[in-house]
Amino acid sequence: MTYKKIPNAFTINKGERIYIVVPLGYGTVQGIQHKSKDLKAVSNIGDDSPSWFKDRVNAALLAPTAMNRQKFYFRYNNGKVIAKPGLAMYSKIDLGIAKYHFEVGADKDSSIFEN
């Protein structure tokens, strides 16, 4: 595999720190499919759940996670969604990635998250 170094891709100023780097782009090969958890393992999805909720949980399951463990949980309640990180290293970062994929996963107002 060949990597292309991009000189001066970013600058770290005094007092700043890098906590995580997320690479973007296309690989030279298609890659392999990884197994995802079941919808019910990462959400309270049921027969009465709206279709947009199912679509978005599916999108979150397609998201990359730091340790490939999918340690997050989405709970639907009266039109709002509560998203919680699991108990694992980088789980809060993984939740942020999953929430982003959840938000772009279906056509729905993005103000659905409840704290």
BELFEN-V657714 format. One record per helix or strand of 2 or more residues. SS is the DSSP state (a for helix, b for strand). FROM is the first residue (numbers start at 0). TO is the last residue. If there is no record, write none. Layout:
SS&FROM&TO, SS&FROM&TO
This chain:
a&38&41, a&50&61, b&71&76, b&79&84, a&90&103
